[in-house]
Amino acid sequence: MQGAISERQIDCVPDDGWHAAMGAFADVHYEQTAIYGSGQRGERSSHILLRRESVPVAGARIGLYLVPYLGRGMALVRFAPFWRPFDVAPDPEHYRTAVGALVDEYCRRRKLYLVLRPRPHPDFYPIEAKILTEMGLAGSASSMLDRYFVDASLDEAEQQKSLDQRWRYNLRKGLAHGLDVRIGDAPADIKTFQDIYAEMVRRKNLNYPGVDLPASIPDLMELPERMKMRIALAHHEGRPIGGIAFSVVGDLAYYVFGATSDEATALNAGYVLQWHVMRWLREHAKVRWYELGGPGDPGIRQFKKGLAGKRGVLLAVREFHYCPDVTARVVVGGLFALRDARNRIQRWQRERRPSEGRRSN
């Protein structure tokens, strides 16, 4: 790396400055925006931005879970640090330096238990995982972090061939209904999607803890162009019946979540919507990979696997742990036990009540 890091900005960058810095990087994620650090998860938000000669070279936003009076807890890094600026050859030393800064600040100085989840990317995740292992962070397998990717660089004919046979059949059925799909970012599009989503939640009695993503859409629309969200809406006989919230964030496209009515399900609108989104990505975004999120319930898994198809990827992703402080290890061990119990309850609830349209993890 040419030149030393000249400045570490810790918990002092205003939100607009943070988003402006993020917009210069190819490996950012919505989880790293200030929008997701607003306390909706019941956590404290922290951040670190590294600069060299006033230019940002890496950064990360961190969720802090602290036990009162003990001064110990967990520092959770979701899909970061970001370290690959646009139009600059990636330098893995930037990543190594950013991880070292996280360890210094949150493990050594604050005596917290660091949990780091690298940003899933078929090309760069292996590089990051190798560096984390070399630096002494312990990998922990978790299927919760696995991600399906569609190769969005394929032309339409190649994409058709890549699709699973059943997915292709359902797409043909959906296209035969002549649905009108529109992609936009106007306030009316947002409101329509939110209404469909709210109705789906009521109808299916869904409950997703954490950030209220649909409520965040207007804020996500205001992010720099390289991070803003878009809405695809399917109309049948003039009525909106389903939608997809998707985005291009850095060098990846993301399916964030979907919303459908019963009519949309009967008309295979989900297949048609995804097909139009991929067409839009080919024409406007020029990204290689379109991330669909995690496997989810059996029906969701079948849908995503079929869309990823023969040319896609199911990327197995680990999270990495580091903690030299014995007290912090004991405290966070208890937090992990509570998390595991919660996850078992949620899995039991999902198995009793399978759902569709669940947002990606």
BAPA-583868 format. One record per residue (C-alpha): x, y, z; residue in one letter. Coordinates in pm, whole numbers, padded with zeros to 5 digits, always signed. Example, Ala and Ser with C-alpha at 12.3 -4.5 7.8 and 13.67 -1.06 7.14 Angstrom:
2
+01230-00450+00780A +01367-00106+00714S 
***
This chain:
361
+00000+00000+00000M +00148+00332-00103Q +00161+00578+00186G +00049+00519+00542A -00303+00570+00674I -00292+00929+00794S -00625+00948+00975E -00874+00724+01155R -01213+00890+01189Q -01406+00712+01464I -01768+00800+01544D -01732+01152+01408C -01841+01139+01041V -02187+01293+00977P -02436+01078+00790D -02419+01271+00463D -02040+01261+00471G -02048+00889+00542W -02276+00820+00246H -02064+01038+00019A -01757+00837+00119A -01941+00508+00064M -02044+00618-00285G -01680+00605-00398A -01648+00232-00322F -01746-00072-00527A -01791-00306-00229D -02050-00127-00015V -02376-00266+00121H -02701-00118+00256Y -02614-00261+00598E -02326-00011+00603Q -02542+00297+00557T -02632+00527+00845A -02997+00446+00769I -02945+00099+00914Y -02758+00233+01215G -03048+00434+01351S -03110+00216+01656G -03398+00019+01505Q -03227-00307+01602R -03179-00207+01964G -02806-00167+01914E -02565+00123+01936R -02400+00229+01612S -02030+00301+01569S -01814+00362+01265H -01455+00392+01150I -01330+00556+00830L -00966+00532+00724L -00811+00805+00510R -00480+00851+00335R -00397+01211+00243E -00765+01300+00309S -00892+01033+00064V -01106+00750+00212P -00942+00411+00159V -01158+00184+00378A -01434+00192+00635G -01694+00003+00832A -02006+00060+01035R -02039-00150+01350I -02333-00252+01564G -02251-00258+01937L -02429-00485+02184Y -02311-00392+02532L -02398-00543+02870V -02472-00263+03121P -02214-00206+03394Y -01973-00469+03261L -01840-00262+02971G -01823-00579+02763R -02020-00706+02467G -02010-00762+02094M -01904-00549+01799A -02083-00680+01488L -01956-00581+01143V -02212-00658+00874R -02080-00702+00516F -01772-00486+00562A -01516-00336+00578P -01539-00176+00235F -01198-00125+00073W -01228-00130-00309R -01273+00219-00461P -01420+00240-00809F -01172+00276-01096D -00875+00169-00879V -00708-00172-00891A -00803-00359-00569P -00522-00363-00314D -00581-00641-00056P -00351-00456+00184E -00629-00199+00226H -00853-00478+00353Y -00584-00608+00585R -00527-00258+00722T -00901-00201+00775A -00941-00529+00965V -00638-00441+01177G -00798-00107+01264A -01119-00282+01369L -00926-00520+01594V -00727-00233+01749D -01032-00017+01821E -01300-00267+01919Y -01102-00561+02062C -00789-00411+02214R -00911-00066+02317R -01280-00129+02392R -01232-00498+02492K -01525-00621+02284L -01587-00947+02101Y -01554-00880+01726L -01783-01063+01483V -01711-00981+01119L -01930-01088+00828R -01757-01028+00495P -01968-00894+00210R -02073-01194-00004P -01919-01166-00351H -01828-01466-00570P -01498-01308-00676D -01377-01123-00366F -01514-01317-00070Y -01244-01588-00105P -00972-01320-00094I -01116-01161+00218E -01173-01494+00394A -00810-01591+00333K -00683-01261+00481I -00909-01293+00786L -00781-01644+00852T -00420-01530+00812E -00485-01252+01066M -00603-01499+01327G -00981-01454+01305L -01167-01782+01349A -01423-01873+01086G -01765-02000+01192S -01994-02165+00939A -02350-02033+00920S -02593-02119+00642S -02776-01796+00739M -02510-01607+00541L -02514-01824+00226D -02621-01633-00084R -02760-01719-00428Y -02620-01522-00722F -02749-01492-01079V -02496-01424-01354D -02654-01102-01481A -02397-01064-01760S -02563-01333-01973L -02767-01225-02273D -03136-01311-02277E -03097-01637-02468A -02817-01757-02239E -03016-01658-01934Q -03313-01860-02057Q -03091-02166-02098K -02941-02119-01753S -03280-02121-01577L -03402-02435-01406D -03660-02612-01625Q -03947-02557-01383R -03853-02189-01336W -03851-02143-01715R -04194-02310-01739Y -04342-02079-01474N -04188-01777-01646L -04355-01869-01974R -04689-01903-01794K -04643-01564-01632G -04545-01390-01955L -04856-01531-02124A -05075-01323-01890H -04944-00999-02045G -04850-00831-01720L -04735-00470-01744D -04408-00428-01551V -04275-00079-01480R -03949+00009-01307I -03912+00346-01136G -03823+00545-00829D -04105+00798-00800A -04283+00859-00467P -04597+00701-00614A -04403+00382-00692D -04275+00367-00335I -04622+00417-00187K -04773+00149-00412T -04506-00102-00316F -04541-00023+00056Q -04918-00074+00034D -04880-00414-00137I -04616-00515+00116Y -04828-00408+00416A -05125-00603+00282E -04905-00912+00233M -04778-00885+00591V -05135-00864+00725R -05258-01146+00503R -04975-01385+00590K -04929-01270+00951N -04559-01215+00888L -04325-01077+01150N -03966-00978+01068Y -03764-00842+01362P -03512-00564+01311G -03515-00283+01060V -03847-00193+00895D -03716-00202+00540L -04024-00078+00353P -04033+00230+00577A -03669+00295+00485S -03726+00300+00108I -03764+00682+00075P -03431+00729+00256D -03264+00463+00040L -03389+00646-00269M -03195+00954-00156E -02859+00778-00143L -02593+00850-00409P -02677+00709-00753E -02450+00409-00707R -02657+00298-00406M -03016+00409-00462K -03305+00165-00456M -03556+00106-00734R -03903-00045-00751I -04041-00287-01012A -04422-00309-01013L -04638-00560-01198A -04984-00446-01313H -05271-00663-01429H -05570-00503-01598E -05448-00167-01469G -05409-00274-01105R -05074-00314-00924P -05055-00670-00793I -04691-00722-00694G -04351-00564-00677G -03980-00600-00615I -03749-00360-00434A -03403-00399-00587F -03084-00201-00613S -02739-00175-00760V -02502-00110-00471V -02143-00080-00580G -02054-00369-00810D -02347-00595-00714L -02719-00588-00781A -02947-00693-00496Y -03296-00833-00467Y -03391-00670-00137V -03746-00795-00091F -04068-00865-00276G -04440-00814-00218A -04722-01006-00381T -05098-01034-00365S -05281-01364-00404D -05360-01259-00761E -04990-01206-00832A -04910-01557-00710T -05179-01707-00932A -05042-01515-01234L -04676-01610-01169N -04597-01241-01133A -04285-01307-00923G -04121-01482-01218Y -04210-01205-01460V -04088-00934-01221L -03748-01098-01175Q -03714-01145-01549W -03777-00774-01611H -03534-00675-01336V -03259-00883-01499M -03337-00723-01834R -03307-00378-01671W -02975-00476-01514L -02836-00585-01852R -02936-00257-02014E -02856-00009-01736H -02622-00150-01472A -02364-00375-01639K -02300-00567-01318V -02184-00929-01326R -02375-01062-01026W -02731-01022-00900Y -02765-01137-00539E -03094-01298-00439L -03026-01333-00067G -03020-01649+00141G -03192-01984+00080P -03482-01918+00318G -03778-02156+00341D -03808-02454+00103P -04033-02272-00144G -03811-01964-00148I -03502-02183-00183R -03649-02358-00487Q -03740-02025-00647F -03393-01872-00595K -03207-02187-00695K -03409-02207-01018G -03342-01842-01099L -02968-01872-01028A -02976-02169-01263G -02685-02352-01420K -02464-02043-01452R -02532-01901-01108G -02362-01955-00773V -02462-02055-00421L -02185-01893-00219L -02118-02042+00126A -02014-01757+00356V -01862-01775+00705R -01856-01513+00976E -01526-01451+01157F -01464-01403+01529H -01184-01243+01729Y -01164-01169+02103C -00853-01166+02325P -01055-01059+02633D -01174-01349+02851V -01463-01158+03011T -01595-01049+02672A -01582-01409+02549R -01793-01527+02843V -02045-01244+02803V -02087-01292+02428V -02110-01668+02473G -02429-01599+02666G -02556-01368+02393L -02490-01638+02132F -02686-01890+02339A -02985-01652+02347L -02952-01592+01971R -02945-01966+01899D -03256-02021+02109A -03435-01741+01923R -03331-01887+01587N -03464-02230+01684R -03799-02076+01778I -03816-01884+01451Q -03731-02196+01248R -04007-02384+01429W -04253-02103+01352Q -04153-02096+00983R -04193-02472+00950E -04543-02447+01092R -04630-02153+00867R -04429-02147+00541P -04425-01805+00380S -04357-01644+00045E -04217-01306-00043G -03973-01299+00249R -03708-01035+00213R -03347-01145+00165S -03132-01175+00480N 
***
